[in-house]
């Protein structure tokens, strides 16, 4: 768990790096760090309460989940991005890098966004 602040993004990335290192998974490290940054940033910008991040090693992928305590949203929209926009590309990046991703209402009522990347 992390406080919902942008200064926690490096700590979240460090958790990803350390966890993947302990699993001996480094083939997609940069992509997983990017996805972690994007999902964590969205939780900071659009969520509420604490931010929880978890990693799961699947037989052929790594699943990363970020949960915040904000308004429950079962489907997080992938908004179109205009060329001159300063932000708003996070989920488009996640969609390109991940083999699959999605969102759901978290058990406590917040929003859960996840992504899987093959390893």
N, C-alpha and C positions, 0 to 999 in steps of 0.2 A: 504494500500500500504506500501511496505517496500523497503528500499534500497537492492539491490541484493548483500548481504554480508552474510557470514556464521554466523557472530555475531548477526544476526537478527532472527536466528532459535528459540532461547528461547522466543523472543517476539511473534513469530508466534504461538508457542505452548501455550503461555499465552493467546492469543486471543481465541484459541480453548477452553481452559479450562474455561475461563470466559464466553464465549458464551454458551457453553453447560450447565454450571452452571445456567445461567439465564433462560435457557429453561427447567431446571430440568431433563436433560438427562445426566446420569452418568454411565449407564450400559456398554458402550463401550468406555469410556474415554481413557483408555490406548491405545486401538487400534487406535482410532482417532488421538491421539497425535503422535503415531508412523507413521501413514500415512501422517500426516501433515509434520513431520520432513523429511520423505523420499521425498515427492513431492517438498517441499521447497528446500531441498538440491540439487535435480536435477535441479531446476530452477537456483540456484546459480552456479552450475557447468557447465551447458550447455546452459543457457539462456543469455539474455542481458537486459539492462534497468532495470526498476523497477519490483518488484514481487508483484502481487496482490493475496491475498488469500481471499476466501469467503466461508461461510458456509450457508447451507440451510436446514431447518428442513422440511422434507417430511413426509407424513402420517405414514410411517413405516421405515424410514431411515434418516440418516444425509448424506448430500452430501457436500463434501469438494472439492473446485476447487482452483488450483494454475495456475496463468497466468503469463508468462514472455514476454518480448518484443523481444525475440530472433527470430531466423530464423523460419518462419512458418512451422510447421510440423503437418500434419493432423493425422498421425499415429506414435505414439512414440513406438519404438520397445522394446519388452521384449527379451533381449539378454540372451543367455545361460551363466550360471555361472560355471566356473571351480573351483574345490575345493581349489586351492592355490591362488585364486584371492583375493586381499585385498578389493576391492570394486566392485560395479556392481550388488548388490543384492537388491537394493531399490525397483524396480518395481516388482521383484519376491515376495518380502515381501508384497507389496501392493496387488498383485493378490491373495495371500493366505488369507489376512485379510479381504479384501473388498468383498462384495457380487457382485459388478461389478465395473469396472473402464474403462476409455478410454481417448482418446485425440482428439483434434480438433484444427483447426486454429482459433485463437482468432479474434475477430472483428477488432482489430487494426493491425492484421498481425502477432502477436506472437504465442506462443504455449499455449494451455489450456489443462491441465491434471486434471482429476476429478476422484473421487472415492466415492462410496456409501457404507455405513455400516449400517446394520439394527440396530434399537434402540428399 
